[in-house]
Amino acid sequence: MSLGTILLIVLILMLVGALPNWPHSASWGYFPSGTLGTVLIVVVILMLLGRL
């Protein structure tokens, strides 16, 4: 596995964990998942461009 694939898997898992569906994160709103979603999009674009 390449570093980009591992990073992509970790970011997806963090994005799912940050969704405000669980009681401990209900008061956070969508800020954590929005931030991680933006980072995920940047990583996917870098992977498609061959820079990562």
mmCIF file as Biopython writes it, N, C-alpha, C and O atoms, coordinates in Angstrom:
data_model
#
loop_
_atom_site.group_PDB
_atom_site.id
_atom_site.type_symbol
_atom_site.label_atom_id
_atom_site.label_alt_id
_atom_site.label_comp_id
_atom_site.label_asym_id
_atom_site.label_entity_id
_atom_site.label_seq_id
_atom_site.pdbx_PDB_ins_code
_atom_site.Cartn_x
_atom_site.Cartn_y
_atom_site.Cartn_z
_atom_site.occupancy
_atom_site.B_iso_or_equiv
_atom_site.auth_seq_id
_atom_site.auth_asym_id
_atom_site.pdbx_PDB_model_num
ATOM 1   N N  . MET A ? 1  ? 0.840   -1.184 0.000   1.0 0.0 1  A 1 
ATOM 2   C CA . MET A ? 1  ? 0.000   0.000  0.000   1.0 0.0 1  A 1 
ATOM 3   C C  . MET A ? 1  ? 0.881   1.242  0.000   1.0 0.0 1  A 1 
ATOM 4   O O  . MET A ? 1  ? 1.919   1.289  0.661   1.0 0.0 1  A 1 
ATOM 5   N N  . SER A ? 2  ? 0.455   2.222  -0.738  1.0 0.0 2  A 1 
ATOM 6   C CA . SER A ? 2  ? 1.217   3.467  -0.772  1.0 0.0 2  A 1 
ATOM 7   C C  . SER A ? 2  ? 0.786   4.373  0.379   1.0 0.0 2  A 1 
ATOM 8   O O  . SER A ? 2  ? -0.246  4.150  1.013   1.0 0.0 2  A 1 
ATOM 9   N N  . LEU A ? 3  ? 1.579   5.377  0.628   1.0 0.0 3  A 1 
ATOM 10  C CA . LEU A ? 3  ? 1.290   6.326  1.708   1.0 0.0 3  A 1 
ATOM 11  C C  . LEU A ? 3  ? -0.013  7.069  1.446   1.0 0.0 3  A 1 
ATOM 12  O O  . LEU A ? 3  ? -0.768  7.346  2.378   1.0 0.0 3  A 1 
ATOM 13  N N  . GLY A ? 4  ? -0.278  7.391  0.190   1.0 0.0 4  A 1 
ATOM 14  C CA . GLY A ? 4  ? -1.512  8.099  -0.152  1.0 0.0 4  A 1 
ATOM 15  C C  . GLY A ? 4  ? -2.752  7.287  0.152   1.0 0.0 4  A 1 
ATOM 16  O O  . GLY A ? 4  ? -3.752  7.826  0.627   1.0 0.0 4  A 1 
ATOM 17  N N  . THR A ? 5  ? -2.695  5.982  -0.119  1.0 0.0 5  A 1 
ATOM 18  C CA . THR A ? 5  ? -3.839  5.113  0.161   1.0 0.0 5  A 1 
ATOM 19  C C  . THR A ? 5  ? -4.081  5.001  1.657   1.0 0.0 5  A 1 
ATOM 20  O O  . THR A ? 5  ? -5.225  5.061  2.109   1.0 0.0 5  A 1 
ATOM 21  N N  . ILE A ? 6  ? -3.021  4.838  2.420   1.0 0.0 6  A 1 
ATOM 22  C CA . ILE A ? 6  ? -3.162  4.764  3.874   1.0 0.0 6  A 1 
ATOM 23  C C  . ILE A ? 6  ? -3.714  6.066  4.430   1.0 0.0 6  A 1 
ATOM 24  O O  . ILE A ? 6  ? -4.582  6.052  5.302   1.0 0.0 6  A 1 
ATOM 25  N N  . LEU A ? 7  ? -3.216  7.193  3.930   1.0 0.0 7  A 1 
ATOM 26  C CA . LEU A ? 7  ? -3.712  8.494  4.377   1.0 0.0 7  A 1 
ATOM 27  C C  . LEU A ? 7  ? -5.183  8.672  4.029   1.0 0.0 7  A 1 
ATOM 28  O O  . LEU A ? 7  ? -5.950  9.210  4.827   1.0 0.0 7  A 1 
ATOM 29  N N  . LEU A ? 8  ? -5.577  8.226  2.850   1.0 0.0 8  A 1 
ATOM 30  C CA . LEU A ? 8  ? -6.977  8.320  2.439   1.0 0.0 8  A 1 
ATOM 31  C C  . LEU A ? 8  ? -7.881  7.491  3.342   1.0 0.0 8  A 1 
ATOM 32  O O  . LEU A ? 8  ? -8.953  7.954  3.730   1.0 0.0 8  A 1 
ATOM 33  N N  . ILE A ? 9  ? -7.469  6.282  3.681   1.0 0.0 9  A 1 
ATOM 34  C CA . ILE A ? 9  ? -8.262  5.425  4.563   1.0 0.0 9  A 1 
ATOM 35  C C  . ILE A ? 9  ? -8.384  6.045  5.950   1.0 0.0 9  A 1 
ATOM 36  O O  . ILE A ? 9  ? -9.469  6.056  6.532   1.0 0.0 9  A 1 
ATOM 37  N N  . VAL A ? 10 ? -7.283  6.559  6.482   1.0 0.0 10 A 1 
ATOM 38  C CA . VAL A ? 10 ? -7.319  7.187  7.813   1.0 0.0 10 A 1 
ATOM 39  C C  . VAL A ? 10 ? -8.241  8.406  7.811   1.0 0.0 10 A 1 
ATOM 40  O O  . VAL A ? 10 ? -9.005  8.599  8.757   1.0 0.0 10 A 1 
ATOM 41  N N  . LEU A ? 11 ? -8.180  9.235  6.758   1.0 0.0 11 A 1 
ATOM 42  C CA . LEU A ? 11 ? -9.032  10.421 6.691   1.0 0.0 11 A 1 
ATOM 43  C C  . LEU A ? 11 ? -10.507 10.047 6.587   1.0 0.0 11 A 1 
ATOM 44  O O  . LEU A ? 11 ? -11.352 10.710 7.188   1.0 0.0 11 A 1 
ATOM 45  N N  . ILE A ? 12 ? -10.826 9.007  5.841   1.0 0.0 12 A 1 
ATOM 46  C CA . ILE A ? 12 ? -12.225 8.570  5.742   1.0 0.0 12 A 1 
ATOM 47  C C  . ILE A ? 12 ? -12.725 8.085  7.093   1.0 0.0 12 A 1 
ATOM 48  O O  . ILE A ? 12 ? -13.848 8.404  7.484   1.0 0.0 12 A 1 
ATOM 49  N N  . LEU A ? 13 ? -11.910 7.318  7.815   1.0 0.0 13 A 1 
ATOM 50  C CA . LEU A ? 13 ? -12.311 6.849  9.140   1.0 0.0 13 A 1 
ATOM 51  C C  . LEU A ? 13 ? -12.493 8.014  10.119  1.0 0.0 13 A 1 
ATOM 52  O O  . LEU A ? 13 ? -13.416 8.006  10.933  1.0 0.0 13 A 1 
ATOM 53  N N  . MET A ? 14 ? -11.611 9.014  10.037  1.0 0.0 14 A 1 
ATOM 54  C CA . MET A ? 14 ? -11.754 10.185 10.901  1.0 0.0 14 A 1 
ATOM 55  C C  . MET A ? 14 ? -13.010 10.978 10.546  1.0 0.0 14 A 1 
ATOM 56  O O  . MET A ? 14 ? -13.669 11.521 11.432  1.0 0.0 14 A 1 
ATOM 57  N N  . LEU A ? 15 ? -13.343 11.048 9.259   1.0 0.0 15 A 1 
ATOM 58  C CA . LEU A ? 15 ? -14.543 11.761 8.829   1.0 0.0 15 A 1 
ATOM 59  C C  . LEU A ? 15 ? -15.794 11.088 9.363   1.0 0.0 15 A 1 
ATOM 60  O O  . LEU A ? 15 ? -16.709 11.766 9.831   1.0 0.0 15 A 1 
ATOM 61  N N  . VAL A ? 16 ? -15.848 9.769  9.302   1.0 0.0 16 A 1 
ATOM 62  C CA . VAL A ? 16 ? -17.000 9.038  9.837   1.0 0.0 16 A 1 
ATOM 63  C C  . VAL A ? 16 ? -17.085 9.202  11.352  1.0 0.0 16 A 1 
ATOM 64  O O  . VAL A ? 16 ? -18.179 9.348  11.899  1.0 0.0 16 A 1 
ATOM 65  N N  . GLY A ? 17 ? -15.949 9.179  12.028  1.0 0.0 17 A 1 
ATOM 66  C CA . GLY A ? 17 ? -15.937 9.341  13.478  1.0 0.0 17 A 1 
ATOM 67  C C  . GLY A ? 17 ? -16.320 10.734 13.936  1.0 0.0 17 A 1 
ATOM 68  O O  . GLY A ? 17 ? -16.752 10.907 15.076  1.0 0.0 17 A 1 
ATOM 69  N N  . ALA A ? 18 ? -16.171 11.741 13.070  1.0 0.0 18 A 1 
ATOM 70  C CA . ALA A ? 18 ? -16.473 13.122 13.451  1.0 0.0 18 A 1 
ATOM 71  C C  . ALA A ? 18 ? -17.909 13.524 13.147  1.0 0.0 18 A 1 
ATOM 72  O O  . ALA A ? 18 ? -18.325 14.624 13.511  1.0 0.0 18 A 1 
ATOM 73  N N  . LEU A ? 19 ? -18.671 12.666 12.493  1.0 0.0 19 A 1 
ATOM 74  C CA . LEU A ? 19 ? -20.072 13.011 12.219  1.0 0.0 19 A 1 
ATOM 75  C C  . LEU A ? 19 ? -20.837 13.149 13.527  1.0 0.0 19 A 1 
ATOM 76  O O  . LEU A ? 19 ? -20.606 12.378 14.459  1.0 0.0 19 A 1 
ATOM 77  N N  . PRO A ? 20 ? -21.735 14.109 13.614  1.0 0.0 20 A 1 
ATOM 78  C CA . PRO A ? 20 ? -22.437 14.360 14.884  1.0 0.0 20 A 1 
ATOM 79  C C  . PRO A ? 20 ? -23.580 13.396 15.148  1.0 0.0 20 A 1 
ATOM 80  O O  . PRO A ? 20 ? -24.667 13.825 15.537  1.0 0.0 20 A 1 
ATOM 81  N N  . ASN A ? 21 ? -23.361 12.113 14.944  1.0 0.0 21 A 1 
ATOM 82  C CA . ASN A ? 21 ? -24.399 11.110 15.204  1.0 0.0 21 A 1 
ATOM 83  C C  . ASN A ? 21 ? -24.281 10.497 16.588  1.0 0.0 21 A 1 
ATOM 84  O O  . ASN A ? 21 ? -25.253 9.946  17.106  1.0 0.0 21 A 1 
ATOM 85  N N  . TRP A ? 22 ? -23.114 10.585 17.187  1.0 0.0 22 A 1 
ATOM 86  C CA . TRP A ? 22 ? -22.883 9.967  18.467  1.0 0.0 22 A 1 
ATOM 87  C C  . TRP A ? 22 ? -23.085 11.001 19.576  1.0 0.0 22 A 1 
ATOM 88  O O  . TRP A ? 22 ? -22.864 12.193 19.358  1.0 0.0 22 A 1 
ATOM 89  N N  . PRO A ? 23 ? -23.502 10.554 20.759  1.0 0.0 23 A 1 
ATOM 90  C CA . PRO A ? 23 ? -23.795 11.506 21.850  1.0 0.0 23 A 1 
ATOM 91  C C  . PRO A ? 23 ? -22.615 12.395 22.243  1.0 0.0 23 A 1 
ATOM 92  O O  . PRO A ? 23 ? -22.816 13.554 22.605  1.0 0.0 23 A 1 
ATOM 93  N N  . HIS A ? 24 ? -21.402 11.877 22.180  1.0 0.0 24 A 1 
ATOM 94  C CA . HIS A ? 24 ? -20.254 12.685 22.613  1.0 0.0 24 A 1 
ATOM 95  C C  . HIS A ? 24 ? -19.934 13.814 21.634  1.0 0.0 24 A 1 
ATOM 96  O O  . HIS A ? 24 ? -19.244 14.766 22.000  1.0 0.0 24 A 1 
ATOM 97  N N  . SER A ? 25 ? -20.426 13.722 20.394  1.0 0.0 25 A 1 
ATOM 98  C CA . SER A ? 25 ? -20.099 14.755 19.417  1.0 0.0 25 A 1 
ATOM 99  C C  . SER A ? 25 ? -21.319 15.525 18.924  1.0 0.0 25 A 1 
ATOM 100 O O  . SER A ? 25 ? -21.222 16.276 17.953  1.0 0.0 25 A 1 
ATOM 101 N N  . ALA A ? 26 ? -22.454 15.352 19.570  1.0 0.0 26 A 1 
ATOM 102 C CA . ALA A ? 26 ? -23.685 16.006 19.100  1.0 0.0 26 A 1 
ATOM 103 C C  . ALA A ? 26 ? -23.609 17.522 19.233  1.0 0.0 26 A 1 
ATOM 104 O O  . ALA A ? 26 ? -24.197 18.238 18.423  1.0 0.0 26 A 1 
ATOM 105 N N  . SER A ? 27 ? -22.905 18.017 20.226  1.0 0.0 27 A 1 
ATOM 106 C CA . SER A ? 27 ? -22.844 19.467 20.427  1.0 0.0 27 A 1 
ATOM 107 C C  . SER A ? 27 ? -21.789 20.140 19.551  1.0 0.0 27 A 1 
ATOM 108 O O  . SER A ? 27 ? -21.721 21.369 19.513  1.0 0.0 27 A 1 
ATOM 109 N N  . TRP A ? 28 ? -20.973 19.370 18.853  1.0 0.0 28 A 1 
ATOM 110 C CA . TRP A ? 28 ? -19.929 19.946 18.016  1.0 0.0 28 A 1 
ATOM 111 C C  . TRP A ? 28 ? -20.472 20.524 16.720  1.0 0.0 28 A 1 
ATOM 112 O O  . TRP A ? 28 ? -19.857 21.416 16.136  1.0 0.0 28 A 1 
ATOM 113 N N  . GLY A ? 29 ? -21.599 20.035 16.267  1.0 0.0 29 A 1 
ATOM 114 C CA . GLY A ? 29 ? -22.129 20.463 14.977  1.0 0.0 29 A 1 
ATOM 115 C C  . GLY A ? 29 ? -21.369 19.797 13.849  1.0 0.0 29 A 1 
ATOM 116 O O  . GLY A ? 29 ? -20.793 18.724 14.028  1.0 0.0 29 A 1 
ATOM 117 N N  . TYR A ? 30 ? -21.367 20.431 12.684  1.0 0.0 30 A 1 
ATOM 118 C CA . TYR A ? 30 ? -20.716 19.840 11.523  1.0 0.0 30 A 1 
ATOM 119 C C  . TYR A ? 30 ? -19.307 20.371 11.296  1.0 0.0 30 A 1 
ATOM 120 O O  . TYR A ? 30 ? -18.705 20.068 10.266  1.0 0.0 30 A 1 
ATOM 121 N N  . PHE A ? 31 ? -18.766 21.147 12.216  1.0 0.0 31 A 1 
ATOM 122 C CA . PHE A ? 31 ? -17.431 21.721 12.027  1.0 0.0 31 A 1 
ATOM 123 C C  . PHE A ? 31 ? -16.338 20.666 11.855  1.0 0.0 31 A 1 
ATOM 124 O O  . PHE A ? 31 ? -15.564 20.765 10.903  1.0 0.0 31 A 1 
ATOM 125 N N  . PRO A ? 32 ? -16.234 19.653 12.737  1.0 0.0 32 A 1 
ATOM 126 C CA . PRO A ? 32 ? -15.154 18.672 12.562  1.0 0.0 32 A 1 
ATOM 127 C C  . PRO A ? 32 ? -15.268 17.883 11.259  1.0 0.0 32 A 1 
ATOM 128 O O  . PRO A ? 32 ? -14.268 17.675 10.571  1.0 0.0 32 A 1 
ATOM 129 N N  . SER A ? 33 ? -16.472 17.448 10.920  1.0 0.0 33 A 1 
ATOM 130 C CA . SER A ? 33 ? -16.614 16.662 9.697   1.0 0.0 33 A 1 
ATOM 131 C C  . SER A ? 33 ? -16.432 17.540 8.458   1.0 0.0 33 A 1 
ATOM 132 O O  . SER A ? 33 ? -15.966 17.057 7.426   1.0 0.0 33 A 1 
ATOM 133 N N  . GLY A ? 34 ? -16.789 18.812 8.546   1.0 0.0 34 A 1 
ATOM 134 C CA . GLY A ? 34 ? -16.568 19.714 7.416   1.0 0.0 34 A 1 
ATOM 135 C C  . GLY A ? 34 ? -15.100 19.968 7.179   1.0 0.0 34 A 1 
ATOM 136 O O  . GLY A ? 34 ? -14.646 20.013 6.036   1.0 0.0 34 A 1 
ATOM 137 N N  . THR A ? 35 ? -14.356 20.133 8.257   1.0 0.0 35 A 1 
ATOM 138 C CA . THR A ? 35 ? -12.916 20.341 8.144   1.0 0.0 35 A 1 
ATOM 139 C C  . THR A ? 35 ? -12.231 19.093 7.593   1.0 0.0 35 A 1 
ATOM 140 O O  . THR A ? 35 ? -11.398 19.183 6.691   1.0 0.0 35 A 1 
ATOM 141 N N  . LEU A ? 36 ? -12.584 17.930 8.137   1.0 0.0 36 A 1 
ATOM 142 C CA . LEU A ? 36 ? -11.985 16.700 7.650   1.0 0.0 36 A 1 
ATOM 143 C C  . LEU A ? 36 ? -12.416 16.402 6.219   1.0 0.0 36 A 1 
ATOM 144 O O  . LEU A ? 36 ? -11.640 15.842 5.446   1.0 0.0 36 A 1 
ATOM 145 N N  . GLY A ? 37 ? -13.635 16.767 5.860   1.0 0.0 37 A 1 
ATOM 146 C CA . GLY A ? 37 ? -14.093 16.589 4.485   1.0 0.0 37 A 1 
ATOM 147 C C  . GLY A ? 37 ? -13.289 17.434 3.513   1.0 0.0 37 A 1 
ATOM 148 O O  . GLY A ? 37 ? -12.964 16.985 2.413   1.0 0.0 37 A 1 
ATOM 149 N N  . THR A ? 38 ? -12.970 18.649 3.914   1.0 0.0 38 A 1 
ATOM 150 C CA . THR A ? 38 ? -12.149 19.514 3.072   1.0 0.0 38 A 1 
ATOM 151 C C  . THR A ? 38 ? -10.747 18.936 2.902   1.0 0.0 38 A 1 
ATOM 152 O O  . THR A ? 38 ? -10.203 18.942 1.797   1.0 0.0 38 A 1 
ATOM 153 N N  . VAL A ? 39 ? -10.169 18.442 3.975   1.0 0.0 39 A 1 
ATOM 154 C CA . VAL A ? 39 ? -8.849  17.813 3.896   1.0 0.0 39 A 1 
ATOM 155 C C  . VAL A ? 39 ? -8.913  16.575 3.010   1.0 0.0 39 A 1 
ATOM 156 O O  . VAL A ? 39 ? -7.993  16.327 2.230   1.0 0.0 39 A 1 
ATOM 157 N N  . LEU A ? 40 ? -9.980  15.799 3.116   1.0 0.0 40 A 1 
ATOM 158 C CA . LEU A ? 40 ? -10.150 14.609 2.287   1.0 0.0 40 A 1 
ATOM 159 C C  . LEU A ? 40 ? -10.231 14.963 0.813   1.0 0.0 40 A 1 
ATOM 160 O O  . LEU A ? 40 ? -9.636  14.278 -0.019  1.0 0.0 40 A 1 
ATOM 161 N N  . ILE A ? 41 ? -10.947 16.005 0.481   1.0 0.0 41 A 1 
ATOM 162 C CA . ILE A ? 41 ? -11.054 16.441 -0.919  1.0 0.0 41 A 1 
ATOM 163 C C  . ILE A ? 41 ? -9.686  16.875 -1.449  1.0 0.0 41 A 1 
ATOM 164 O O  . ILE A ? 41 ? -9.331  16.551 -2.582  1.0 0.0 41 A 1 
ATOM 165 N N  . VAL A ? 42 ? -8.923  17.599 -0.644  1.0 0.0 42 A 1 
ATOM 166 C CA . VAL A ? 42 ? -7.590  18.033 -1.061  1.0 0.0 42 A 1 
ATOM 167 C C  . VAL A ? 42 ? -6.681  16.822 -1.304  1.0 0.0 42 A 1 
ATOM 168 O O  . VAL A ? 42 ? -5.939  16.792 -2.286  1.0 0.0 42 A 1 
ATOM 169 N N  . VAL A ? 43 ? -6.738  15.833 -0.421  1.0 0.0 43 A 1 
ATOM 170 C CA . VAL A ? 43 ? -5.906  14.636 -0.582  1.0 0.0 43 A 1 
ATOM 171 C C  . VAL A ? 43 ? -6.301  13.864 -1.838  1.0 0.0 43 A 1 
ATOM 172 O O  . VAL A ? 43 ? -5.433  13.384 -2.567  1.0 0.0 43 A 1 
ATOM 173 N N  . VAL A ? 44 ? -7.589  13.741 -2.092  1.0 0.0 44 A 1 
ATOM 174 C CA . VAL A ? 44 ? -8.046  13.027 -3.294  1.0 0.0 44 A 1 
ATOM 175 C C  . VAL A ? 44 ? -7.584  13.757 -4.555  1.0 0.0 44 A 1 
ATOM 176 O O  . VAL A ? 44 ? -7.144  13.121 -5.512  1.0 0.0 44 A 1 
ATOM 177 N N  . ILE A ? 45 ? -7.682  15.082 -4.562  1.0 0.0 45 A 1 
ATOM 178 C CA . ILE A ? 45 ? -7.221  15.847 -5.724  1.0 0.0 45 A 1 
ATOM 179 C C  . ILE A ? 45 ? -5.721  15.675 -5.916  1.0 0.0 45 A 1 
ATOM 180 O O  . ILE A ? 45 ? -5.261  15.499 -7.045  1.0 0.0 45 A 1 
ATOM 181 N N  . LEU A ? 46 ? -4.951  15.723 -4.832  1.0 0.0 46 A 1 
ATOM 182 C CA . LEU A ? 46 ? -3.501  15.510 -4.940  1.0 0.0 46 A 1 
ATOM 183 C C  . LEU A ? 46 ? -3.169  14.114 -5.446  1.0 0.0 46 A 1 
ATOM 184 O O  . LEU A ? 46 ? -2.229  13.937 -6.221  1.0 0.0 46 A 1 
ATOM 185 N N  . MET A ? 47 ? -3.945  13.115 -5.007  1.0 0.0 47 A 1 
ATOM 186 C CA . MET A ? 47 ? -3.711  11.753 -5.494  1.0 0.0 47 A 1 
ATOM 187 C C  . MET A ? 47 ? -4.023  11.639 -6.976  1.0 0.0 47 A 1 
ATOM 188 O O  . MET A ? 47 ? -3.305  10.964 -7.714  1.0 0.0 47 A 1 
ATOM 189 N N  . LEU A ? 48 ? -5.093  12.298 -7.416  1.0 0.0 48 A 1 
ATOM 190 C CA . LEU A ? 48 ? -5.455  12.242 -8.838  1.0 0.0 48 A 1 
ATOM 191 C C  . LEU A ? 48 ? -4.438  12.968 -9.710  1.0 0.0 48 A 1 
ATOM 192 O O  . LEU A ? 48 ? -4.217  12.583 -10.859 1.0 0.0 48 A 1 
ATOM 193 N N  . LEU A ? 49 ? -3.823  14.005 -9.177  1.0 0.0 49 A 1 
ATOM 194 C CA . LEU A ? 49 ? -2.805  14.732 -9.913  1.0 0.0 49 A 1 
ATOM 195 C C  . LEU A ? 49 ? -1.441  14.048 -9.853  1.0 0.0 49 A 1 
ATOM 196 O O  . LEU A ? 49 ? -0.521  14.444 -10.568 1.0 0.0 49 A 1 
ATOM 197 N N  . GLY A ? 50 ? -1.303  13.031 -9.010  1.0 0.0 50 A 1 
ATOM 198 C CA . GLY A ? 50 ? -0.049  12.304 -8.912  1.0 0.0 50 A 1 
ATOM 199 C C  . GLY A ? 50 ? 0.983   12.961 -8.032  1.0 0.0 50 A 1 
ATOM 200 O O  . GLY A ? 50 ? 2.167   12.640 -8.131  1.0 0.0 50 A 1 
ATOM 201 N N  . ARG A ? 51 ? 0.575   13.861 -7.183  1.0 0.0 51 A 1 
ATOM 202 C CA . ARG A ? 51 ? 1.520   14.576 -6.313  1.0 0.0 51 A 1 
ATOM 203 C C  . ARG A ? 51 ? 1.662   13.918 -4.948  1.0 0.0 51 A 1 
ATOM 204 O O  . ARG A ? 51 ? 2.516   14.317 -4.157  1.0 0.0 51 A 1 
ATOM 205 N N  . LEU A ? 52 ? 0.844   12.924 -4.664  1.0 0.0 52 A 1 
ATOM 206 C CA . LEU A ? 52 ? 0.899   12.272 -3.355  1.0 0.0 52 A 1 
ATOM 207 C C  . LEU A ? 52 ? 0.987   10.780 -3.542  1.0 0.0 52 A 1 
ATOM 208 O O  . LEU A ? 52 ? 1.043   10.037 -2.562  1.0 0.0 52 A 1 
#
